[in-house]
């Protein structure tokens, strides 16, 4: 083990975040998504997240920030991560197929005016891609979080594409972006 390797990993993370920091385009996307989340919550809507693997954990993490708190004690904000009910997920997977696990739940809980944030580092997760048509037909505002290429997801909806091909750098940045969105929403929902 060496400090050089540790520093290299940290620097790699800093470099990706600095690219985001320098990109007015990405900053505008983040600000716009935060505004959509704010307007949805002010209209009794909710923020819905979905993802697989590490992105599933990120979805739960970010939904928890809205429901619990991020910067200060305040009332909960409506948010949910799809797939967290393991009984529903396994039943849907068994009865309809793995590609449908998020679609069925989205149909059950999504309402016009909600914000849907699918998270996929590759942008190619089939069970995420299958939710997009449903989300659009339900008139949800959809913005994906993905990696540099955006994958197939970018062809279907607007995506905030983290400028990296490395899964761990993308996931670190997704959490940062989610925290920024929650921070902006908290400030504007409770402090203004």
N, C-alpha and C positions, 0 to 999 in steps of 0.2 A: 504494500500500500504506500501511496505517496501523496503528499500535499499537492503536488503538481497535477495529478489526476483529479483530485477534488476541485482544485481551482479551475481546471479545464471544464468540468461539468458545470460549475457555477457560472463561468464566463459564457458558456454556450446558452444557458438560460437567460442571462443578462442580454446577450446579443439579440435573441429573438424578441424579448420584451422591448429592447431599444428600437427595433424595426417597427413594432407596433406604435411606440411612443412617437416616432418620426412620421408616421403615416396619417395625414389628415383624413384620408379616405376611411381608414379603419376607425379612427376616433369619431368621425361623423356617424359611422354605422353604429358604434357603441352608444353614442348619445341618442340617436334616433330610436334604437331598440329600448333604451331606458325610458324614453318618453312614451313609447307604445305600452310598455309595462305599467307605467304610472297611470296612463289614461284608462287602461283596462281595470286596474285595481280601484281607481276612483269611481268606475262604473259598475262595481261589484263583480268584476271579472276575476280571472285568476291567471297565474303563470304556470304553464305545464312544461316539464322537461322530460326528455327520454334519451337513453343511450345504452350501449352494451359495454360490459367489462368495466374498464377504468372510467369510461364515459357514463356508465350506469351509476358508479359511485359518485362521479362529479354531479350528475343529475340530482341524486339524493342530497348531496352536500349543499348545492345551490338552493334547492327547494327548502331545506332546513334553515338557511340564512334568512329567507323571506318570512317563513313561519315563526321562527324564534326571534332572532335579532342579529344585527351585524355590528353597528357602531354604538348603539345606545338602547336603553330599555324603551319599548314602545309596543303598541298593539300588534298582533300578528297580521301578516299580509298573506292572502290566499295563494298557495302554491302547492304543486304536487309533482312527484316524479313517477312516471308510468312504470309499471312492472314491480312495484314494491310489495304488492300483495301476492305472495308466492302461491297461494291457492288458486287465485285467478290466473296467474301467469302459466302455471302448469296445466290447468284445465283448458285454457285457450290453446296452448301449445299442443296438447293432446288432441283436442277436438277439431281445431281449425288449422293447425300448423304453426311453427315457430315464427314465420313471417307475419302472422296476424296478432301476436301477443300485445303489441302496442295499439294497433288499430282498434281492436274491440274495446279496450279500456278508454281510448280517446273518444270513441263514439258514445260511450256511457257517461263520461264526465265533462267532455268539452262543450262549450257553449259559444255562440256567436259573440265576438268581442274579446275572447280569451287570447292570450299570447302563447304560442307553442314554440319552444326552443329545442329542436332535435340536435343532439350532439353526436358527432361521428368524426373521429380523427381522420379517417380515410375518405369519408363522404360516400362510402359504398355499402354500408350496412343495409342489407335488404329489408330487415324488419323496421328500419327507420324510413327507408325510401317508400315503403308501402303506406306509411302514415300521411304522406304529403297530400295526395289527392283527397283523402278524407278530411284533413285539416282545412284545405282550401274550400271544399264543398260546404263545410260547416262555418265558413267565414271567420276562421281563426287567423290572427296575424302570425305568420310563420317566418322566423329567421333562424337559419342553421348556424351552428358553431362547428367548424371543421378545420382541416389542415390546408397547406399551401395550394394544392390542386383543386380542392373543393369536391373532387370526385363527381359522381353522378348527382349528388345532392345539389351541387351548384347549378346544374342544368334545370332543376325543378323549382328552386326558391332562392331568395337572397341568402347569402351566407357571409358570415364574418370568417374569413380564411386566415388563420394564423400562418405567418410566413416561415414555415418550417416543414420538413418532411419527417422529422423525428417525433415519434409518438409521445415520448415523455415531455418534450418541449411544447408540443401542441397542448397536451393535457394541462401542464402548468399554466399555460397562457389562458386556456378556457376558464380555469378557476379564477385567475386574475380578472378576466373580462366579466365573469359572473359577479365577482365581488364589487367591481366598479358599478355595474348595473344596479345591484342591490343598494349600494351606497348612494347613488344618485336618486333612486326611488325613495329611499328613507329620507334623505334631505328634503326632497320636494313634497313628499306626502305629509311629513310631520313637522318640518321646520319652517315652511313657508306659508 
